[in-house]
Amino acid sequence: MKWEVVIGLEVHTQLTTQSKIFSGASTAFGAAPNTQTAVVDIALPGALPVMNKAAVDKAIQFGLAIGAKINQKSVFARKNYFYPDLPKGYQISQFELPVVEGGAITINVDGVEKVINLTRAHLEEDAGKSVHEDFHGMSGIDLNRAGTPLLEIVSEPEMRSWQEAVAYAKALYSLVTWIGICDGNMQEGSFRCDVNVSVRPEGQQEFGTRREIKNLNSFKFMEQAIKYEVNWQIGEIEEGRKIQQATILFDPDTGETRMMRSKEDAHDYRYFPDPDLPPLVIADEWIERVKATLPELPVAMQARFQSQYGIPAYDATTLTSSKEMAAFFEAVVAAGADAKLASNWIMGDVSATLNREEKTIAESPVSAEALALLIKRVMDNTINNKTAKDVLKKMWESGDSADTIIERDGLKQETDTGAIEAIVDAVLAANPKAIEEYRSGKEKALNALVGQVMKGSGGKANPGMALELLKKKVG
Amino acid sequence: MSLSLEDVSRIARLSRIAVTADELAATQNQLNRILHLIDEMRAVDTTGIEPMAHAQDVFLRLRDDAATAPDRRAAFQAVAPAVENGLYLVPKVIE
């Protein structure tokens, strides 16, 4: 039987605010345990929450960026459950009226575009952390994270493969970091994904029973977890067993998923509007004000790159994968480099070297201006492309400019015809067979000799000029 | 709408409230009376009236985003039953 996979995502993005969503405690990561807590965060009786305006700003930014509806009135609700890292006994979240509804994100898998619709995005507070080392048979609780603002972003179950799910998560990641509402630090838990997975026979209308994989904090783990889970579910059904709704965890060490809790003891959260917080009202002026501060979005920038710089769609998409890379590209072009060459260099040698050194483009030791100068030296034929690659390597290591390295190492392309002519003569003398082939109509026979001329010149000959000379001498 | 005895035990368990077998029937009776009152209110025709999310007609107050709270860990932990290495200690919880 052919099976269809159905996936929906709930992503918790930690918002980049200075202080918590309902208190004035700091949200900075890595502080000593419990040093960043206010009375609200540790739930001292009588302490009341006061909403952080910046958290709402960021939710509005997100809503605008995905073309969603910003609810003029939204309501905070209590989600009730007992766990020691949640001292109030409930999490303040949104239930019936979230701040953002609808919207969509376009993903691209192997060149095929697909629109993934979003259900909603709501504001809520994060819980604290349990430390399960052994404290004389007890657990330790750190409430520094309690009350950190989160935007939970919920998609419709519209993804049909792990590739689509990962593409969606990556697109969402790049969007929230692009507009700056999330720092994107996945190791620190700033972007955590819950993935709902079910399978059904192809052609069946109703969804199968889903299981929810909790708290995936890497795209690689997401891929592994979904692959494993889909196989497991299909195996169960094919052996005649039924899938039970459950919450599961992915173990990166074994590559397997395992049950956290089944539906029987799943929480019944008994949501109700929080009497401590009257409705959040967002006027049109507020939305307009946020709209004015929104940066140019990736999709708009891709279109502009294609029309303004005449680069292909693929290049435009790659260059706008992060705001930093897009800015770097524009800086290289602004410094005088040809746009397509700039694109090739950034997507090619520069990205490859950054990847190898696990650096971001912001950390590149070669500045946009320095790269532009190197590209200009290729454009004005001072050096050929192959030499330029070596020069970039040296720029990377030494921090010297392209001109300094070209001068110091004597890499300037040989444009003295006389000097190249001598090398061409020598190469031709050693390859009578190639000459014969060329004369009998095999045009390409001489191309093979260009490499030998280049080698003879120590890489300094201009390949175009070498070919011209070869043809002239033989013809 | 009314609750069964099983409903009452379940709600008590979710709320971490110990309701003994003797108290169960009385609790059921009290809760059902509240639900009955809600039923009466529900019978009122509210067509065209926007539901209220809060008893008062007020909007959410907002504050500027500034980390202003000082570190008061020592004071907070002075009243905690057990602390170690800056952590609050609680009975072991593993899901």
Boltz contact constraints between the chains, C-beta under 6 A:
constraints:
  - contact:
      token1: [A, 17]
      token2: [B, 65]
      max_distance: 6.0
  - contact:
      token1: [A, 18]
      token2: [B, 65]
      max_distance: 6.0
  - contact:
      token1: [A, 18]
      token2: [B, 67]
      max_distance: 6.0
  - contact:
      token1: [A, 19]
      token2: [B, 65]
      max_distance: 6.0
  - contact:
      token1: [A, 19]
      token2: [B, 66]
      max_distance: 6.0
  - contact:
      token1: [A, 19]
      token2: [B, 67]
      max_distance: 6.0
  - contact:
      token1: [A, 24]
      token2: [B, 68]
      max_distance: 6.0
  - contact:
      token1: [A, 24]
      token2: [B, 69]
      max_distance: 6.0
  - contact:
      token1: [A, 25]
      token2: [B, 69]
      max_distance: 6.0
  - contact:
      token1: [A, 26]
      token2: [B, 67]
      max_distance: 6.0
  - contact:
      token1: [A, 32]
      token2: [B, 86]
      max_distance: 6.0
  - contact:
      token1: [A, 33]
      token2: [B, 86]
      max_distance: 6.0
  - contact:
      token1: [A, 33]
      token2: [B, 87]
      max_distance: 6.0
  - contact:
      token1: [A, 34]
      token2: [B, 73]
      max_distance: 6.0
  - contact:
      token1: [A, 34]
      token2: [B, 86]
      max_distance: 6.0
  - contact:
      token1: [A, 35]
      token2: [B, 71]
      max_distance: 6.0
  - contact:
      token1: [A, 35]
      token2: [B, 73]
      max_distance: 6.0
  - contact:
      token1: [A, 38]
      token2: [B, 69]
      max_distance: 6.0
  - contact:
      token1: [A, 42]
      token2: [B, 76]
      max_distance: 6.0
  - contact:
      token1: [A, 50]
      token2: [B, 63]
      max_distance: 6.0
  - contact:
      token1: [A, 51]
      token2: [B, 60]
      max_distance: 6.0
  - contact:
      token1: [A, 51]
      token2: [B, 62]
      max_distance: 6.0
  - contact:
      token1: [A, 52]
      token2: [B, 65]
      max_distance: 6.0
  - contact:
      token1: [A, 53]
      token2: [B, 62]
      max_distance: 6.0
  - contact:
      token1: [A, 54]
      token2: [B, 65]
      max_distance: 6.0
  - contact:
      token1: [A, 75]
      token2: [B, 53]
      max_distance: 6.0
  - contact:
      token1: [A, 82]
      token2: [B, 16]
      max_distance: 6.0
  - contact:
      token1: [A, 84]
      token2: [B, 90]
      max_distance: 6.0
  - contact:
      token1: [A, 84]
      token2: [B, 93]
      max_distance: 6.0
  - contact:
      token1: [A, 131]
      token2: [B, 87]
      max_distance: 6.0
  - contact:
      token1: [A, 135]
      token2: [B, 84]
      max_distance: 6.0
  - contact:
      token1: [A, 135]
      token2: [B, 89]
      max_distance: 6.0
  - contact:
      token1: [A, 137]
      token2: [B, 92]
      max_distance: 6.0
  - contact:
      token1: [A, 138]
      token2: [B, 89]
      max_distance: 6.0
  - contact:
      token1: [A, 138]
      token2: [B, 92]
      max_distance: 6.0
  - contact:
      token1: [A, 139]
      token2: [B, 90]
      max_distance: 6.0
  - contact:
      token1: [A, 139]
      token2: [B, 92]
      max_distance: 6.0
  - contact:
      token1: [A, 139]
      token2: [B, 93]
      max_distance: 6.0
  - contact:
      token1: [A, 140]
      token2: [B, 87]
      max_distance: 6.0
  - contact:
      token1: [A, 141]
      token2: [B, 87]
      max_distance: 6.0
  - contact:
      token1: [A, 141]
      token2: [B, 88]
      max_distance: 6.0
  - contact:
      token1: [A, 141]
      token2: [B, 90]
      max_distance: 6.0
  - contact:
      token1: [A, 142]
      token2: [B, 87]
      max_distance: 6.0
  - contact:
      token1: [A, 260]
      token2: [B, 95]
      max_distance: 6.0
  - contact:
      token1: [A, 268]
      token2: [B, 14]
      max_distance: 6.0
  - contact:
      token1: [A, 273]
      token2: [B, 53]
      max_distance: 6.0
  - contact:
      token1: [A, 277]
      token2: [B, 60]
      max_distance: 6.0
  - contact:
      token1: [A, 278]
      token2: [B, 54]
      max_distance: 6.0
  - contact:
      token1: [A, 278]
      token2: [B, 58]
      max_distance: 6.0
  - contact:
      token1: [A, 278]
      token2: [B, 59]
      max_distance: 6.0
  - contact:
      token1: [A, 278]
      token2: [B, 60]
      max_distance: 6.0
  - contact:
      token1: [A, 279]
      token2: [B, 53]
      max_distance: 6.0
  - contact:
      token1: [A, 280]
      token2: [B, 60]
      max_distance: 6.0
  - contact:
      token1: [A, 281]
      token2: [B, 59]
      max_distance: 6.0
